[in-house]
């Protein structure tokens, strides 16, 4: 059994790239919000054919850079 790092959500522990839907589930951002952040350049995305992917590390870095409340 592979140990899951504490900061990765259950079920996504083996993925290094997430679909928009998976990134929305992992981050609690809505899919539309993610699309806006990709379009504005706040979150980098990759294309594989017609599929848009967000690297987990890029999503995590974006969230960690947000100001604390």
LOVEXDO-739012 format. One record per residue: x, y, z of N, C-alpha, C in turn; residue in one letter. Coordinates in steps of 0.05 Angstrom, whole numbers, padded with zeros to 5 digits, always signed. Layout:
BEGIN
[[X, Y, Z], [X, Y, Z], [X, Y, Z], a]
...
END
This chain:
BEGIN
[[+00017, -00024, +00000], [+00000, +00000, +00000], [+00018, +00025, +00000], x]
[[+00012, +00043, -00018], [+00028, +00068, -00020], [+00017, +00088, +00000], x]
[[+00035, +00101, +00014], [+00027, +00121, +00033], [+00018, +00146, +00018], x]
[[-00002, +00159, +00028], [-00012, +00184, +00015], [-00001, +00208, +00031], x]
[[+00012, +00227, +00017], [+00021, +00251, +00031], [-00002, +00265, +00044], x]
[[+00002, +00277, +00067], [-00019, +00290, +00082], [-00033, +00312, +00067], x]
[[-00018, +00326, +00049], [-00029, +00349, +00035], [-00044, +00342, +00009], x]
[[-00045, +00316, +00001], [-00059, +00309, -00023], [-00086, +00296, -00016], x]
[[-00107, +00305, -00031], [-00134, +00293, -00025], [-00135, +00264, -00031], x]
[[-00152, +00250, -00017], [-00156, +00221, -00021], [-00166, +00217, -00050], x]
[[-00156, +00196, -00063], [-00164, +00190, -00090], [-00148, +00204, -00111], x]
[[-00133, +00224, -00104], [-00117, +00238, -00124], [-00087, +00235, -00118], x]
[[-00080, +00216, -00101], [-00053, +00214, -00091], [-00033, +00206, -00112], x]
[[-00041, +00193, -00134], [-00022, +00184, -00154], [-00021, +00203, -00178], x]
[[-00037, +00223, -00179], [-00039, +00240, -00203], [-00020, +00264, -00200], x]
[[-00006, +00270, -00222], [+00011, +00294, -00222], [-00003, +00316, -00239], x]
[[-00023, +00309, -00255], [-00038, +00328, -00270], [-00068, +00322, -00266], x]
[[-00083, +00344, -00265], [-00111, +00341, -00259], [-00128, +00354, -00282], x]
[[-00150, +00342, -00288], [-00169, +00354, -00306], [-00181, +00379, -00292], x]
[[-00195, +00395, -00306], [-00208, +00419, -00294], [-00227, +00409, -00272], x]
[[-00243, +00389, -00278], [-00262, +00378, -00258], [-00247, +00368, -00233], x]
[[-00226, +00353, -00237], [-00210, +00343, -00214], [-00197, +00365, -00198], x]
[[-00187, +00385, -00212], [-00174, +00408, -00199], [-00195, +00424, -00183], x]
[[-00220, +00426, -00193], [-00241, +00439, -00179], [-00248, +00424, -00153], x]
[[-00249, +00398, -00155], [-00255, +00381, -00132], [-00232, +00382, -00111], x]
[[-00208, +00382, -00121], [-00185, +00383, -00103], [-00181, +00410, -00088], x]
[[-00189, +00431, -00102], [-00184, +00458, -00092], [-00208, +00472, -00079], x]
[[-00232, +00462, -00085], [-00257, +00474, -00077], [-00262, +00500, -00092], x]
[[-00248, +00505, -00113], [-00255, +00526, -00132], [-00275, +00515, -00152], x]
[[-00292, +00532, -00163], [-00310, +00523, -00183], [-00295, +00520, -00210], x]
[[-00306, +00504, -00228], [-00294, +00501, -00254], [-00291, +00527, -00269], x]
[[-00312, +00544, -00268], [-00311, +00570, -00281], [-00289, +00588, -00270], x]
[[-00285, +00587, -00243], [-00264, +00602, -00231], [-00237, +00593, -00240], x]
[[-00233, +00567, -00242], [-00208, +00556, -00252], [-00203, +00565, -00281], x]
[[-00223, +00564, -00298], [-00220, +00573, -00325], [-00212, +00602, -00326], x]
[[-00224, +00619, -00309], [-00216, +00648, -00309], [-00187, +00651, -00300], x]
[[-00179, +00636, -00280], [-00152, +00638, -00270], [-00131, +00628, -00290], x]
[[-00139, +00608, -00306], [-00122, +00598, -00327], [-00119, +00620, -00349], x]
[[-00142, +00631, -00357], [-00143, +00651, -00378], [-00127, +00676, -00370], x]
[[-00128, +00683, -00345], [-00113, +00707, -00335], [-00083, +00701, -00331], x]
[[-00076, +00675, -00331], [-00048, +00668, -00327], [-00041, +00663, -00298], x]
[[-00061, +00665, -00280], [-00055, +00660, -00251], [-00048, +00631, -00246], x]
[[-00061, +00613, -00260], [-00055, +00584, -00257], [-00047, +00574, -00285], x]
[[-00022, +00563, -00287], [-00014, +00552, -00313], [-00029, +00526, -00320], x]
[[-00034, +00522, -00345], [-00047, +00497, -00353], [-00032, +00486, -00378], x]
[[-00036, +00460, -00382], [-00024, +00446, -00405], [-00046, +00435, -00422], x]
[[-00041, +00432, -00448], [-00061, +00420, -00466], [-00050, +00394, -00476], x]
[[-00067, +00374, -00477], [-00061, +00348, -00489], [-00084, +00342, -00508], x]
[[-00080, +00349, -00533], [-00102, +00348, -00552], [-00123, +00368, -00544], x]
[[-00147, +00360, -00540], [-00169, +00378, -00531], [-00172, +00379, -00502], x]
[[-00156, +00365, -00487], [-00158, +00364, -00458], [-00140, +00384, -00444], x]
[[-00151, +00398, -00425], [-00135, +00417, -00409], [-00128, +00405, -00382], x]
[[-00102, +00406, -00375], [-00092, +00395, -00350], [-00079, +00416, -00334], x]
[[-00081, +00414, -00308], [-00067, +00431, -00289], [-00049, +00413, -00272], x]
[[-00023, +00419, -00271], [-00005, +00404, -00255], [-00013, +00408, -00225], x]
[[-00013, +00386, -00210], [-00020, +00388, -00182], [-00002, +00408, -00168], x]
[[+00024, +00407, -00174], [+00042, +00425, -00160], [+00036, +00454, -00166], x]
[[+00027, +00460, -00191], [+00020, +00488, -00197], [-00005, +00497, -00182], x]
[[-00025, +00479, -00180], [-00049, +00486, -00165], [-00042, +00490, -00136], x]
[[-00026, +00472, -00125], [-00018, +00474, -00097], [-00002, +00500, -00092], x]
[[+00016, +00507, -00110], [+00032, +00531, -00107], [+00014, +00556, -00107], x]
[[-00006, +00556, -00125], [-00024, +00579, -00126], [-00039, +00582, -00100], x]
[[-00049, +00560, -00090], [-00065, +00561, -00065], [-00047, +00569, -00041], x]
[[-00023, +00559, -00040], [-00005, +00565, -00018], [+00004, +00595, -00019], x]
[[+00003, +00607, -00043], [+00011, +00635, -00045], [-00011, +00654, -00038], x]
[[-00036, +00644, -00035], [-00058, +00662, -00027], [-00054, +00672, +00001], x]
[[-00063, +00697, +00006], [-00059, +00708, +00033], [-00075, +00692, +00054], x]
[[-00064, +00690, +00077], [-00078, +00677, +00100], [-00100, +00695, +00110], x]
[[-00121, +00683, +00119], [-00143, +00699, +00129], [-00141, +00703, +00159], x]
END
